[in-house]
């Protein structure tokens, strides 16, 4: 799941990752946000955010292992 925080009002929105979402984009979002402070609202709402040392979790969920597969494009 992705957690969004509105920059205007600070409210949280939780969105599931869909099958047609690009896995490399999901990993890039995780990597960009893993070192940021966790908003207090997350803890207050029981949302446990993954941290950088837990990077194997999204890789396993998206790719089935921590190895990122080579993408082969075919037409």
N, CA, C and O of each residue as an XYZ file, in Angstrom:
300
protein
N       0.829     -1.165      0.000
C       0.000      0.000      0.000
C       0.878      1.233      0.000
O       1.980      1.237      0.549
N       0.374      2.265     -0.619
C       1.050      3.553     -0.611
C       0.282      4.494      0.297
O      -0.948      4.522      0.281
N       1.006      5.256      1.078
C       0.388      6.231      1.959
C       0.751      7.613      1.431
O       1.924      7.942      1.255
N      -0.270      8.402      1.184
C      -0.080      9.770      0.703
C      -0.466     10.724      1.822
O      -1.421     10.473      2.558
N       0.279     11.821      1.951
C      -0.091     12.868      2.895
C      -0.271     14.156      2.108
O       0.635     14.593      1.398
N      -1.438     14.756      2.239
C      -1.759     15.995      1.545
C      -0.843     17.107      2.056
O      -0.708     17.298      3.265
N      -0.220     17.834      1.139
C       0.677     18.904      1.564
C      -0.084     20.139      2.043
O       0.490     20.994      2.717
N      -1.359     20.239      1.705
C      -2.145     21.387      2.149
C      -2.786     21.168      3.506
O      -2.670     22.016      4.391
N      -3.467     20.031      3.681
C      -4.196     19.813      4.935
C      -3.560     18.769      5.850
O      -3.934     18.664      7.018
N      -2.606     17.997      5.335
C      -1.919     16.999      6.145
C      -2.661     15.684      6.313
O      -2.173     14.790      7.004
N      -3.832     15.546      5.697
C      -4.592     14.299      5.848
C      -3.909     13.153      5.113
O      -3.192     13.361      4.134
N      -4.146     11.940      5.604
C      -3.561     10.741      5.010
C      -4.560     10.044      4.103
O      -5.768     10.062      4.341
N      -4.028      9.433      3.063
C      -4.818      8.623      2.142
C      -4.025      7.351      1.879
O      -2.831      7.412      1.586
N      -4.679      6.205      1.983
C      -4.015      4.922      1.760
C      -4.566      4.304      0.477
O      -5.779      4.196      0.295
N      -3.652      3.901     -0.408
C      -4.044      3.306     -1.679
C      -3.355      1.961     -1.857
O      -2.160      1.825     -1.595
N      -4.112      0.975     -2.301
C      -3.528     -0.331     -2.606
C      -2.725     -0.245     -3.892
O      -3.016      0.562     -4.774
N      -1.721     -1.084     -3.979
C      -0.944     -1.208     -5.205
C      -1.713     -2.152     -6.118
O      -2.142     -3.225     -5.693
N      -1.885     -1.755     -7.359
C      -2.648     -2.549     -8.320
C      -1.712     -3.377     -9.195
O      -0.522     -3.081     -9.303
N      -2.254     -4.401     -9.806
C      -1.466     -5.304    -10.651
C      -0.844     -4.574    -11.838
O       0.209     -4.981    -12.328
N      -1.478     -3.507    -12.302
C      -0.934     -2.793    -13.455
C      -0.012     -1.634    -13.070
O       0.436     -0.893    -13.944
N       0.277     -1.466    -11.772
C       1.251     -0.466    -11.342
C       2.656     -0.960    -11.677
O       2.949     -2.150    -11.557
N       3.510     -0.050    -12.092
C       4.879     -0.390    -12.475
C       5.714     -0.685    -11.230
O       5.905      0.204    -10.399
N       6.220     -1.925    -11.080
C       7.001     -2.278     -9.890
C       8.223     -1.388     -9.671
O       8.542     -1.056     -8.529
N       8.906     -1.000    -10.737
C      10.102     -0.165    -10.561
C       9.731      1.216    -10.023
O      10.507      1.820     -9.283
N       8.559      1.714    -10.386
C       8.094      2.993     -9.847
C       7.769      2.848     -8.362
O       8.081      3.735     -7.568
N       7.148      1.739     -7.990
C       6.827      1.483     -6.579
C       8.115      1.436     -5.755
O       8.177      2.024     -4.675
N       9.134      0.749     -6.248
C      10.417      0.660     -5.544
C      11.060      2.044     -5.452
O      11.615      2.396     -4.410
N      10.994      2.829     -6.524
C      11.571      4.177     -6.506
C      10.875      5.053     -5.463
O      11.532      5.830     -4.771
N       9.560      4.933     -5.347
C       8.817      5.693     -4.333
C       9.250      5.254     -2.940
O       9.469      6.088     -2.061
N       9.373      3.949     -2.740
C       9.828      3.439     -1.443
C      11.210      3.989     -1.102
O      11.425      4.491      0.001
N      12.144      3.896     -2.042
C      13.512      4.346     -1.781
C      13.562      5.840     -1.485
O      14.333      6.276     -0.630
N      12.753      6.622     -2.178
C      12.744      8.072     -1.969
C      12.144      8.459     -0.620
O      12.481      9.505     -0.065
N      11.262      7.625     -0.099
C      10.566      7.992      1.132
C      11.057      7.252      2.376
O      10.677      7.615      3.488
N      11.876      6.246      2.217
C      12.249      5.377      3.340
C      13.020      6.099      4.437
O      12.992      5.659      5.586
N      13.693      7.171      4.127
C      14.492      7.887      5.128
C      13.788      9.138      5.658
O      14.323      9.824      6.530
N      12.612      9.437      5.149
C      11.887     10.621      5.611
C      11.246     10.351      6.968
O      10.964      9.202      7.311
N      11.018     11.412      7.736
C      10.330     11.223      9.015
C       8.917     10.684      8.798
O       8.241     11.056      7.839
N       8.488      9.819      9.685
C       7.142      9.258      9.596
C       6.162     10.240     10.223
O       6.339     10.652     11.369
N       5.117     10.620      9.465
C       4.128     11.545     10.040
C       3.479     10.956     11.292
O       3.203      9.758     11.352
N       3.241     11.795     12.273
C       2.619     11.354     13.522
C       1.265     10.692     13.265
O       0.882      9.773     13.989
N       0.538     11.150     12.244
C      -0.774     10.573     11.941
C      -0.679      9.089     11.603
O      -1.624      8.341     11.852
N       0.441      8.656     11.042
C       0.591      7.238     10.716
C       0.526      6.407     11.990
O      -0.250      5.456     12.085
N       1.340      6.770     12.956
C       1.348      6.031     14.212
C      -0.002      6.125     14.920
O      -0.476      5.137     15.482
N      -0.614      7.286     14.898
C      -1.914      7.485     15.546
C      -2.998      6.622     14.915
O      -3.948      6.223     15.589
N      -2.857      6.332     13.614
C      -3.852      5.539     12.893
C      -3.436      4.087     12.715
O      -4.064      3.351     11.953
N      -2.384      3.667     13.410
C      -1.956      2.275     13.352
C      -1.305      1.878     12.036
O      -1.284      0.697     11.687
N      -0.778      2.847     11.309
C      -0.106      2.565     10.040
C       1.381      2.401     10.316
O       2.036      3.323     10.803
N       1.907      1.228     10.005
C       3.330      0.959     10.212
C       4.051      1.146      8.886
O       3.836      0.394      7.935
N       4.891      2.138      8.836
C       5.621      2.451      7.611
C       6.905      1.624      7.554
O       7.559      1.418      8.576
N       7.263      1.155      6.364
C       8.520      0.435      6.183
C       9.674      1.421      6.175
O       9.544      2.540      5.679
N      10.790      1.003      6.723
C      11.997      1.823      6.764
C      13.029      1.236      5.804
O      12.842      0.135      5.285
N      14.103      1.960      5.571
C      15.120      1.563      4.596
C      15.684      0.171      4.878
O      15.963     -0.578      3.941
N      15.856     -0.185      6.147
C      16.432     -1.500      6.466
C      15.456     -2.648      6.174
O      15.827     -3.816      6.294
N      14.227     -2.331      5.795
C      13.231     -3.347      5.451
C      12.986     -3.414      3.941
O      11.922     -3.856      3.506
N      13.951     -2.982      3.150
C      13.798     -2.913      1.703
C      13.500     -4.265      1.066
O      12.920     -4.317     -0.018
N      13.884     -5.357      1.719
C      13.616     -6.677      1.138
C      12.118     -6.974      1.058
O      11.696     -7.767      0.216
N      11.318     -6.361      1.908
C       9.876     -6.652      1.932
C       9.192     -6.240      0.636
O       8.530     -7.081      0.028
N       9.314     -4.985      0.172
C       8.648     -4.663     -1.094
C       9.224     -5.423     -2.286
O       8.487     -5.765     -3.211
N      10.532     -5.692     -2.277
C      11.117     -6.471     -3.375
C      10.493     -7.864     -3.429
O      10.117     -8.336     -4.502
N      10.382     -8.521     -2.279
C       9.788     -9.860     -2.248
C       8.324     -9.831     -2.662
O       7.855    -10.732     -3.358
N       7.601     -8.797     -2.236
C       6.183     -8.702     -2.576
C       5.976     -8.436     -4.069
O       5.037     -8.959     -4.669
N       6.843     -7.635     -4.660
C       6.686     -7.273     -6.075
C       7.315     -8.277     -7.035
O       6.765     -8.553     -8.101
N       8.479     -8.827     -6.650
C       9.230     -9.681     -7.565
C       9.340    -11.141     -7.126
O       9.793    -11.980     -7.903
N       8.938    -11.455     -5.908
C       9.049    -12.815     -5.412
C      10.403    -13.126     -4.801
O      10.603    -14.214     -4.262
N      11.340    -12.183     -4.878
C      12.661    -12.327     -4.277
C      13.242    -10.930     -4.105
O      12.611     -9.941     -4.475
N      14.436    -10.850     -3.547
C      15.056     -9.536     -3.424
C      15.885     -9.186     -4.650
O      16.447     -8.094     -4.732
N      15.963    -10.105     -5.596
C      16.661     -9.855     -6.852
C      15.690     -9.190     -7.824
O      14.603     -9.713     -8.073
N      16.071     -8.055     -8.366
C      15.229     -7.368     -9.342
C      15.461     -8.016    -10.703
O      16.596     -8.068    -11.177
N      14.385     -8.517    -11.342
C      14.565     -9.189    -12.628
C      14.925     -8.212    -13.735
O      14.544     -7.041    -13.709
N      15.676     -8.729    -14.717
C      15.915     -7.933    -15.918
C      14.608     -7.901    -16.682
O      13.935     -8.921    -16.831
N      14.259     -6.734    -17.158
C      13.009     -6.594    -17.902
C      13.316     -6.808    -19.381
O      14.177     -6.138    -19.951
N      12.617     -7.729    -19.979
C      12.771     -8.024    -21.400
C      11.515     -7.567    -22.118
O      10.417     -8.046    -21.834
N      11.677     -6.653    -23.036
C      10.521     -6.139    -23.764
C      10.406     -6.886    -25.086
O      11.402     -7.105    -25.776
N       9.218     -7.264    -25.420
C       8.998     -7.896    -26.719
C       7.793     -7.249    -27.365
O       6.877     -6.781    -26.689
N       7.813     -7.233    -28.659
C       6.704     -6.620    -29.416
C       5.879     -7.682    -30.096
O       4.905     -7.364    -30.779
